[in-house]
């Protein structure tokens, strides 16, 4: 929660979500400034610069978390967020990562 939440992901999550009647968004189109009608499932929702910034932020936070986990200030942050984190599902081992299929984006 400390490493991924409250990053640039919040901006991606903010705003209005499109309505879909089919449930798979195949009925949703984005019309761009050139008038192109792009299916929602084919629209990039984050550009390269935003992706790079997001990944840097998350990697830096994970790095800091692992190196500084014993720091009392970080421990205070962890304790403060534990109430919310306890409501999340238990984490699971990502077997695709171990098997070398970790680059898969099918989820």
C-alpha positions as CSV (number, residue, x, y, z in Angstrom):
1,X,0.0,0.0,0.0
2,X,2.8,2.4,0.8
3,X,4.8,1.6,-2.3
4,X,2.1,1.6,-5.0
5,X,-1.0,3.4,-3.7
6,X,-1.0,7.2,-3.6
7,X,1.3,7.4,-6.6
8,X,0.5,8.5,-10.2
9,X,-2.0,5.6,-10.2
10,X,-4.4,7.8,-8.3
11,X,-4.5,10.2,-11.3
12,X,-5.2,7.3,-13.7
13,X,-8.0,6.1,-11.4
14,X,-9.5,9.5,-10.9
15,X,-12.3,10.9,-13.2
16,X,-15.3,9.5,-14.8
17,X,-15.4,5.9,-15.9
18,X,-17.2,5.1,-19.1
19,X,-20.4,3.2,-19.1
20,X,-20.5,-0.1,-20.9
21,X,-23.6,-2.1,-21.6
22,X,-21.8,-5.1,-22.9
23,X,-19.5,-5.4,-19.8
24,X,-16.4,-5.7,-21.9
25,X,-16.2,-2.1,-23.1
26,X,-16.5,-3.1,-26.7
27,X,-19.4,-0.6,-26.9
28,X,-17.3,2.3,-25.7
29,X,-15.4,4.6,-28.2
30,X,-13.0,7.5,-27.6
31,X,-13.1,10.3,-30.2
32,X,-9.8,12.1,-30.4
33,X,-8.9,15.6,-31.6
34,X,-8.5,14.4,-35.2
35,X,-12.0,12.8,-35.1
36,X,-10.6,9.2,-34.9
37,X,-13.1,6.8,-33.2
38,X,-10.9,4.5,-31.2
39,X,-12.4,1.5,-29.3
40,X,-11.8,1.8,-25.5
41,X,-10.0,-1.5,-25.5
42,X,-7.4,-0.1,-27.9
43,X,-6.9,3.3,-26.3
44,X,-3.7,3.8,-24.3
45,X,-4.6,5.1,-20.9
46,X,-1.1,6.2,-20.0
47,X,1.7,7.6,-22.2
48,X,5.3,6.6,-22.1
49,X,6.5,9.5,-19.9
50,X,3.7,8.8,-17.3
51,X,4.6,5.1,-17.3
52,X,8.3,5.8,-16.8
53,X,7.5,8.2,-13.9
54,X,5.1,5.7,-12.3
55,X,7.6,2.8,-12.5
56,X,10.4,5.0,-11.1
57,X,8.2,6.0,-8.2
58,X,7.1,2.5,-7.4
59,X,10.6,1.0,-7.7
60,X,12.0,3.8,-5.5
61,X,9.3,3.2,-2.9
62,X,9.9,-0.6,-2.9
63,X,13.7,0.0,-2.7
64,X,13.2,2.4,0.2
65,X,10.7,0.1,2.0
66,X,13.1,-2.9,1.8
67,X,16.2,-0.9,2.9
68,X,14.5,1.2,5.5
69,X,11.9,-1.1,7.0
70,X,13.4,-0.9,10.4
71,X,13.4,2.9,10.5
72,X,11.0,4.2,13.2
73,X,9.6,6.9,10.9
74,X,8.8,4.3,8.2
75,X,7.4,1.9,10.9
76,X,5.0,4.7,12.0
77,X,3.8,5.0,8.4
78,X,3.3,1.3,8.1
79,X,1.3,1.2,11.3
80,X,-0.8,4.1,10.2
81,X,-1.8,2.3,7.0
82,X,-2.2,-1.2,8.5
83,X,-5.9,-0.7,9.3
84,X,-6.7,-0.1,5.6
85,X,-4.3,-2.8,4.4
86,X,-5.8,-5.4,6.7
87,X,-9.0,-5.2,4.6
88,X,-7.2,-6.2,1.4
89,X,-7.0,-9.8,0.2
90,X,-4.0,-11.8,1.4
91,X,-1.1,-11.6,-1.1
92,X,-0.2,-14.6,-3.2
93,X,3.0,-15.8,-4.8
94,X,3.1,-14.8,-8.5
95,X,4.2,-18.1,-10.1
96,X,4.4,-16.4,-13.5
97,X,7.2,-14.2,-12.1
98,X,9.1,-17.2,-10.9
99,X,8.6,-19.2,-14.0
100,X,9.9,-16.4,-16.3
101,X,6.4,-15.4,-17.5
102,X,6.4,-12.4,-15.2
103,X,6.2,-9.9,-18.1
104,X,2.7,-11.2,-18.9
105,X,0.0,-8.5,-18.8
106,X,-3.0,-10.8,-19.0
107,X,-4.5,-9.8,-15.7
